[in-house]
Amino acid sequence: MMKERLWMATYRIGIDFGGTKIEIAALGKDGTERVRRRISNPGNYPAAIKAMCELIHGVDKELGGTGTVGIGIPGSISPDTGVIKNANATWLNNQPLIRDMTAALGRDVRIENDANCFALSEAIDGAGADHHSVFGVIIGTGMGAGIVIDRKLLIGHNHIAGEWGHVPLPWPRLEEFPMPKCFCGNEGCMERFLSGSALAQDWKGPGHRSAAHIEQEAEAGDLTAIGALDRYMDRMARACAMAINFMDPDVIVLGGGVSNLESIYERVPRLMRRYVITPNCTTPIVRNRHGDSSGVRGAAWLWDDHHVD
């Protein structure tokens, strides 16, 4: 890894690098949003670097200063080689993005997994802001998580801390076998049971990817929707209980499309008491505060106050 140069910036810049879009925001030292823009992701590596640099220079010109730069990506940085791994935008994999962005921009850059950025955002000034330890979870078409202790990300030796989606579903039922295969090469990963697309397929069958309106359909008496939600809530309870048993966070913050299911916040805390190894589990499970903005805000918060004047 390249050694960072010490310098002072006047604001924080965060970039949320998604599969189809690139979003940029600038935050003041107190977290106030000063600029936000979004463009389409060009879909190839050289063009993406050029696009991000243009966005950053545009923000600096508008604000008349120089910002720290943090980038959230759908993957992580390999600690031994410095290149990207595990990105679902596969053309990012094996690319030295930190080195190339630093060289192109002439400024130090920090890059982190997008789920970690979500967790950091919610821990600093979001739904977990008043807590010592925060487990931030994104559940949408996929599933990821980040761990924040005292406003600092827990990265891990292999830079994979929080890969909750690729832990086996705990306390499996006989009817859940054979375990479904995951793209990571293993079987029974929680992502294959708890992602939004997994819920949709349990409800409507193979090939479906959206579980929109499942709660309304269940309330209207749709037995397949009721059954899918019942199974989902018990699986989510098992997943949260496992996280509590090994980490015991002060709060679990949910993000992504599945976090909009109202019944999670009522049913899961009650159901998980069966699985948590303590007589009285009071760990709150809460909805995120910043929604889709958490990724870009968390990327901006990758730099602490020591670097922002």
C-alpha positions, 0 to 999 in steps of 0.5 A: 500500500502507498503511504498517505501524505499528511495534508488538510482538506476543507470538506469530505468527498464520498463516492458510491461506486455502483454497478450502474451509477456513480454518485458523489457527495461532499460533506462539511466537517459536521456532516452537512451535505454540500454537494451531490451528483450522480452519473451513469457508470461507464462500465469499464476501468479507464473510463470509470477512473476518468469519470470519478476524477472529473466528478471530484474536480467539479466538486472542488471547483464548485466549493472552492477548496480541496476535499478528502476522497473516499470511495465505496465499491462492491468489493474489497481491497486485497491486503497483500496485493492492493488490488480489488477482489470479490467485486460483482462488477467483475472488470474491477477485480485485480485492478489497483484502484487505489494506486491508479486513482491516487496517481490520476487525482494527485491526491490520496484516496481511501477505498472500502467495501460498500457495506462497510461504508453503509455501516460507518455512515449509520454508526457516525451520524445515523441510526447507530450514532449513540452506540459503541458497537454497530453491526450494519447490514445491507440486504437487497439483491445480495447481502453484506455487512460491516462492523464499527467499533467506536466509530472505527471500521473493523476490517479484519486480517483478510479485509473480509470482516462482516461478510455475513452473507457468506456464513452458513444459515444457522440452525438449519431445518430439515426442509431447508436441505439440500442447501442451495449453491452460492456463487461463491462456490459454497452451499447454504450461505445466508445470502441464498436465504435472506436476500431480497431475491431469495425471498421473492423466489420463496414466494413466487418461485424460481426466476423472480427477483422482487418481493415488493408488496409481499406484506400487503399480499400476506395481509390480504390472505395470500397463503404463499406470501404468509408462508414465505414471510414466516420462513423469512422472519425465522431465518432472519431471527437465526441470522441475527441471533448468531451475530449477537452470539459471536459479536454482541453488538449494541445495535443491528442496523438494517439497510437495502430494500428488505429493510423496508419490511415493517414486520422485521422490526416487530417479529425478529426481536421476539423470535431471535430470543429462542436462539440467543444464548442469554436469558434476556436479549434486548439488542435493538434491530433498527432501520437505517437513517440515511437510506440510499445515502448511507453508501456515499456518506460512509465513503466520505467518513473514511477520513476522520476529523484530523484531516479536515479543517 
